[in-house]
Amino acid sequence: MNRIVTAALLWQVTLPALLIADEPQKSSYGIWETPVRDTIWIEWKPDLSALRTQIQSLVDRYYDGCVVKNDDGRLTFGHRTRSFWIHHSYRDGMWQDASEEIGPNSKGIYCTIATRSGNTRTGTVVPQKINRHYYVEYWMAPYSQKLDGKLLVSLRYPSDVDATFVSEFEALVNQFDKFVHDPSKPD
C-alpha cells in the first residue's frame, strides 16, 4: 500500500514537468534570446559528383556490386549490412538504452559522408576508431581551408576488413578538396 501511495505522489509531481519538457527552458543567461551565429549553421551543398565517382571506383575494387549514392548532399554506401542494437555509453560511464543502427556483417561495409560549412568543432575528437563490439566505427572530419568546409565521415567495417581499403579510403577523404567543387565560390 505504501508503494502505491508513493508512486501516485511521484506521478503527480513529475507529470507537469513531463508535459512541458519539450519547451525550451529560459535561463537567466538569455541563451534562447541570443540567436546562434549563422556562420556555424550555413547549409553547405557543394557538388560531390566527382568525389562520388572517386569513392565508387575505390569501392568497386573491394566490394562487388556496392553503389555509392548521393542523397541530397550526403554520400552513402553499404554492402552486406544489417541492423544492430547498440548501447552507447555516457561520459560518466553509464549506458544508454540500445538504439538500432545499420552496420556491416562479415566482409561488409557501411559509410555515410555529410558536409558542413566552416571549421566548427565536432562533438568528439577526430579521427577516432570506436569498437562497437560488432564492428569498428571510424570517424573522420577532414577540413579544407580552400573550400572552408569539412566532411563528416562515419565508416563502419568489421574486424576482417582489408586494411588497404581503409588506408586508401582515408587518403581519398583527406584530399577531398581536389574533387569537390563549391558552386557558390569562384574557382
PyMOL commands that set and color helices and strands:
alter all, ss='L'
color gray80, all
select helices_A, chain A and resi 2-19+49-62+163-174+176-178
alter helices_A, ss='H'
color red, helices_A
select strands_A, chain A and resi 69-71+74-86+99-117+128-131+136-140+143-144+149-157
alter strands_A, ss='S'
color yellow, strands_A
deselect
rebuild
show_as cartoon
